[in-house]
């Protein structure tokens, strides 16, 4: 079993449900999500613990991509166990996406440049600035989920073929990572409470208000397939609805491009 690094500091953030988030701050980690999984698989994970790295050297994004961190950015992962996993994994990108959008919006003069992109990206002025990675598992018959969130606050990494944004490009008041982490956990608590009281319909409505508008031309890459159409909203389980020349298509997984990538 690998050594589990200790946090340099930890704070408790009260929640509306009566529990608290425990935010652990680490100076340097390979991957916040990998540390969460290591703890959970060792039986040492606890519900509501959030791991923040001030420097992350081996972050991971969706579809197996590396999440590069040049420094000064947000690298946060949250452990959920037992009752904490009551939210279906397919709905987490929308709940976490709303929390991410609203926490970043706190530090911008206006949220007009922010946009959620299905299923798990946040765009700033049309360029990706943040993403969400959801991982699940079971240890000793206890289910767990890890919600990983990365956001470019002070610097956007330079990656060939990709245009990325950071908050510092547009926000005069760029928070330190622990400040953004606290804001995000507070917003996450707000949206989890909304989901508990009003169901996914309320989450879907709020997400659509912050996303690319219905009717937007989009392309989708799903495995070896590429197809195009117009964004038609979300199904009641979060599946993407795409209006194509041959009819309405339900997209379970894939990478959305806000421009067509070929024909249906």
URRARA-V614535 format. One record per residue. N is the residue number from 1. SS is DSSP state (2 for helix, 1 for strand, 0 for the rest). PHI is phi in whole degrees, -180 to 180 (NA if undefined). NEAR is the number of other C-alpha atoms within 12 Angstrom. Layout:
n=N ss=SS phi=PHI near=NEAR
n=N ss=SS phi=PHI near=NEAR
//
This chain:
n=1 ss=0 phi=NA near=11
n=2 ss=0 phi=-66 near=11
n=3 ss=0 phi=-62 near=9
n=4 ss=0 phi=-105 near=21
n=5 ss=0 phi=-65 near=23
n=6 ss=0 phi=-86 near=18
n=7 ss=0 phi=-74 near=23
n=8 ss=0 phi=-78 near=17
n=9 ss=1 phi=-161 near=19
n=10 ss=1 phi=-151 near=21
n=11 ss=1 phi=-134 near=21
n=12 ss=1 phi=-103 near=20
n=13 ss=1 phi=-115 near=26
n=14 ss=1 phi=-58 near=18
n=15 ss=0 phi=-118 near=21
n=16 ss=0 phi=-64 near=19
n=17 ss=0 phi=-78 near=18
n=18 ss=0 phi=101 near=12
n=19 ss=0 phi=-85 near=15
n=20 ss=1 phi=-147 near=21
n=21 ss=1 phi=-75 near=34
n=22 ss=1 phi=-108 near=30
n=23 ss=1 phi=-97 near=36
n=24 ss=1 phi=-100 near=36
n=25 ss=1 phi=-110 near=33
n=26 ss=1 phi=-113 near=30
n=27 ss=0 phi=-67 near=26
n=28 ss=0 phi=-153 near=26
n=29 ss=1 phi=-139 near=30
n=30 ss=0 phi=-70 near=28
n=31 ss=0 phi=-147 near=35
n=32 ss=2 phi=-64 near=44
n=33 ss=2 phi=-68 near=40
n=34 ss=2 phi=-65 near=36
n=35 ss=2 phi=-64 near=40
n=36 ss=2 phi=-58 near=42
n=37 ss=2 phi=-65 near=36
n=38 ss=2 phi=-61 near=25
n=39 ss=2 phi=-64 near=31
n=40 ss=2 phi=-64 near=34
n=41 ss=2 phi=-69 near=28
n=42 ss=0 phi=-90 near=19
n=43 ss=0 phi=79 near=20
n=44 ss=0 phi=-107 near=21
n=45 ss=0 phi=-79 near=33
n=46 ss=0 phi=-135 near=32
n=47 ss=0 phi=-63 near=32
n=48 ss=0 phi=84 near=35
n=49 ss=1 phi=-87 near=39
n=50 ss=1 phi=-114 near=43
n=51 ss=1 phi=-109 near=53
n=52 ss=1 phi=-116 near=51
n=53 ss=1 phi=-112 near=45
n=54 ss=0 phi=-72 near=34
n=55 ss=0 phi=-140 near=28
n=56 ss=1 phi=-123 near=35
n=57 ss=0 phi=-103 near=22
n=58 ss=0 phi=-143 near=23
n=59 ss=1 phi=-68 near=37
n=60 ss=1 phi=-126 near=29
n=61 ss=0 phi=-111 near=28
n=62 ss=2 phi=-73 near=25
n=63 ss=2 phi=55 near=18
n=64 ss=2 phi=75 near=10
n=65 ss=0 phi=-78 near=13
n=66 ss=1 phi=-74 near=20
n=67 ss=1 phi=-104 near=38
n=68 ss=0 phi=-78 near=31
n=69 ss=0 phi=-131 near=36
n=70 ss=0 phi=-78 near=24
n=71 ss=0 phi=116 near=27
n=72 ss=0 phi=80 near=32
n=73 ss=0 phi=-108 near=39
n=74 ss=1 phi=-95 near=50
n=75 ss=1 phi=-132 near=52
n=76 ss=1 phi=-133 near=50
n=77 ss=1 phi=-134 near=46
n=78 ss=1 phi=-122 near=47
n=79 ss=1 phi=-94 near=43
n=80 ss=1 phi=-129 near=39
n=81 ss=1 phi=-136 near=33
n=82 ss=2 phi=54 near=23
n=83 ss=2 phi=-62 near=16
n=84 ss=2 phi=-66 near=28
n=85 ss=2 phi=-96 near=29
n=86 ss=0 phi=-68 near=19
n=87 ss=0 phi=-77 near=30
n=88 ss=0 phi=-56 near=25
n=89 ss=2 phi=-59 near=25
n=90 ss=2 phi=-69 near=29
n=91 ss=2 phi=-95 near=33
n=92 ss=2 phi=-61 near=41
n=93 ss=2 phi=-58 near=40
n=94 ss=2 phi=-81 near=48
n=95 ss=2 phi=-67 near=44
n=96 ss=2 phi=-67 near=45
n=97 ss=2 phi=-63 near=46
n=98 ss=2 phi=-64 near=46
n=99 ss=2 phi=-63 near=40
n=100 ss=2 phi=-65 near=49
n=101 ss=2 phi=-58 near=46
n=102 ss=2 phi=-69 near=33
n=103 ss=2 phi=-72 near=36
n=104 ss=2 phi=-67 near=46
n=105 ss=2 phi=-61 near=32
n=106 ss=0 phi=-59 near=25
n=107 ss=0 phi=-109 near=28
n=108 ss=0 phi=-119 near=26
n=109 ss=0 phi=-60 near=16
n=110 ss=0 phi=-152 near=18
n=111 ss=0 phi=-93 near=25
n=112 ss=0 phi=-63 near=21
n=113 ss=0 phi=-87 near=28
n=114 ss=1 phi=-88 near=38
n=115 ss=1 phi=-156 near=37
n=116 ss=1 phi=-83 near=44
n=117 ss=1 phi=-125 near=42
n=118 ss=0 phi=-59 near=45
n=119 ss=0 phi=-97 near=41
n=120 ss=0 phi=-145 near=43
n=121 ss=1 phi=-117 near=39
n=122 ss=1 phi=-118 near=44
n=123 ss=1 phi=-104 near=37
n=124 ss=1 phi=-126 near=39
n=125 ss=0 phi=53 near=24
n=126 ss=0 phi=83 near=25
n=127 ss=1 phi=-117 near=26
n=128 ss=1 phi=-66 near=35
n=129 ss=1 phi=-122 near=43
n=130 ss=1 phi=-156 near=45
n=131 ss=1 phi=-149 near=46
n=132 ss=1 phi=-128 near=42
n=133 ss=1 phi=-128 near=39
n=134 ss=1 phi=-106 near=39
n=135 ss=1 phi=-130 near=31
n=136 ss=1 phi=-135 near=30
n=137 ss=1 phi=-176 near=23
n=138 ss=1 phi=-140 near=21
n=139 ss=1 phi=-130 near=20
n=140 ss=0 phi=52 near=15
n=141 ss=0 phi=66 near=12
n=142 ss=1 phi=-106 near=23
n=143 ss=1 phi=-75 near=29
n=144 ss=1 phi=-141 near=38
n=145 ss=1 phi=-134 near=39
n=146 ss=1 phi=-122 near=42
n=147 ss=1 phi=-104 near=48
n=148 ss=1 phi=-99 near=44
n=149 ss=1 phi=-133 near=48
n=150 ss=1 phi=-122 near=52
n=151 ss=1 phi=-142 near=52
n=152 ss=0 phi=-81 near=43
n=153 ss=0 phi=-97 near=41
n=154 ss=0 phi=-102 near=27
n=155 ss=0 phi=-145 near=24
n=156 ss=0 phi=-104 near=30
n=157 ss=0 phi=-65 near=27
n=158 ss=0 phi=-93 near=16
n=159 ss=0 phi=-128 near=16
n=160 ss=0 phi=-57 near=7
n=161 ss=0 phi=82 near=7
n=162 ss=0 phi=-131 near=14
n=163 ss=0 phi=-108 near=17
n=164 ss=1 phi=-118 near=30
n=165 ss=0 phi=-122 near=31
n=166 ss=0 phi=-136 near=40
n=167 ss=2 phi=-60 near=42
n=168 ss=2 phi=-63 near=24
n=169 ss=2 phi=-66 near=22
n=170 ss=0 phi=-134 near=26
n=171 ss=0 phi=-102 near=25
n=172 ss=0 phi=-72 near=16
n=173 ss=0 phi=-121 near=19
n=174 ss=0 phi=-90 near=29
n=175 ss=0 phi=-77 near=29
n=176 ss=0 phi=-67 near=25
n=177 ss=2 phi=-55 near=36
n=178 ss=2 phi=-63 near=31
n=179 ss=2 phi=-68 near=27
n=180 ss=2 phi=-66 near=38
n=181 ss=2 phi=-62 near=40
n=182 ss=2 phi=-65 near=35
n=183 ss=2 phi=-62 near=29
n=184 ss=2 phi=-66 near=42
n=185 ss=2 phi=-65 near=42
n=186 ss=2 phi=-65 near=31
n=187 ss=2 phi=-68 near=30
n=188 ss=2 phi=-62 near=36
n=189 ss=2 phi=-62 near=32
n=190 ss=2 phi=-61 near=26
n=191 ss=2 phi=-77 near=37
n=192 ss=2 phi=-66 near=33
n=193 ss=2 phi=-66 near=23
n=194 ss=2 phi=-61 near=24
n=195 ss=2 phi=-64 near=27
n=196 ss=2 phi=-65 near=20
n=197 ss=2 phi=-94 near=14
n=198 ss=2 phi=-124 near=15
n=199 ss=2 phi=78 near=21
n=200 ss=2 phi=-71 near=30
n=201 ss=2 phi=-56 near=22
n=202 ss=2 phi=-67 near=22
n=203 ss=2 phi=-67 near=35
n=204 ss=2 phi=-62 near=34
n=205 ss=2 phi=-61 near=25
n=206 ss=2 phi=-67 near=27
n=207 ss=2 phi=-64 near=38
n=208 ss=2 phi=-64 near=31
n=209 ss=2 phi=-66 near=23
n=210 ss=2 phi=-108 near=31
n=211 ss=1 phi=-105 near=36
n=212 ss=0 phi=-59 near=34
n=213 ss=0 phi=-64 near=22
n=214 ss=0 phi=-57 near=24
n=215 ss=0 phi=100 near=19
n=216 ss=0 phi=-64 near=24
n=217 ss=1 phi=-68 near=25
n=218 ss=1 phi=-138 near=35
n=219 ss=1 phi=-114 near=30
n=220 ss=1 phi=-133 near=38
n=221 ss=1 phi=-108 near=26
n=222 ss=1 phi=-134 near=19
n=223 ss=0 phi=64 near=13
n=224 ss=0 phi=-90 near=9
n=225 ss=1 phi=-97 near=17
n=226 ss=1 phi=-137 near=22
n=227 ss=1 phi=-150 near=31
n=228 ss=1 phi=-130 near=34
n=229 ss=1 phi=177 near=36
n=230 ss=1 phi=-123 near=34
n=231 ss=1 phi=-58 near=35
n=232 ss=1 phi=-120 near=27
n=233 ss=1 phi=110 near=34
n=234 ss=1 phi=-121 near=35
n=235 ss=0 phi=-74 near=24
n=236 ss=0 phi=-73 near=19
n=237 ss=0 phi=-115 near=24
n=238 ss=0 phi=88 near=30
n=239 ss=0 phi=-68 near=24
n=240 ss=1 phi=-70 near=35
n=241 ss=1 phi=-104 near=31
n=242 ss=1 phi=-124 near=33
n=243 ss=1 phi=-84 near=27
n=244 ss=1 phi=-115 near=26
n=245 ss=0 phi=-57 near=13
n=246 ss=0 phi=-101 near=13
n=247 ss=1 phi=125 near=14
n=248 ss=1 phi=-79 near=20
n=249 ss=1 phi=-119 near=25
n=250 ss=1 phi=-96 near=26
n=251 ss=1 phi=-110 near=33
n=252 ss=0 phi=-82 near=22
n=253 ss=0 phi=-147 near=22
n=254 ss=0 phi=152 near=26
n=255 ss=1 phi=-107 near=29
n=256 ss=1 phi=-89 near=34
n=257 ss=1 phi=-116 near=31
n=258 ss=0 phi=-82 near=29
n=259 ss=0 phi=-167 near=23
n=260 ss=0 phi=-62 near=23
n=261 ss=0 phi=-128 near=21
n=262 ss=0 phi=115 near=17
n=263 ss=0 phi=-113 near=19
n=264 ss=0 phi=-66 near=22
//
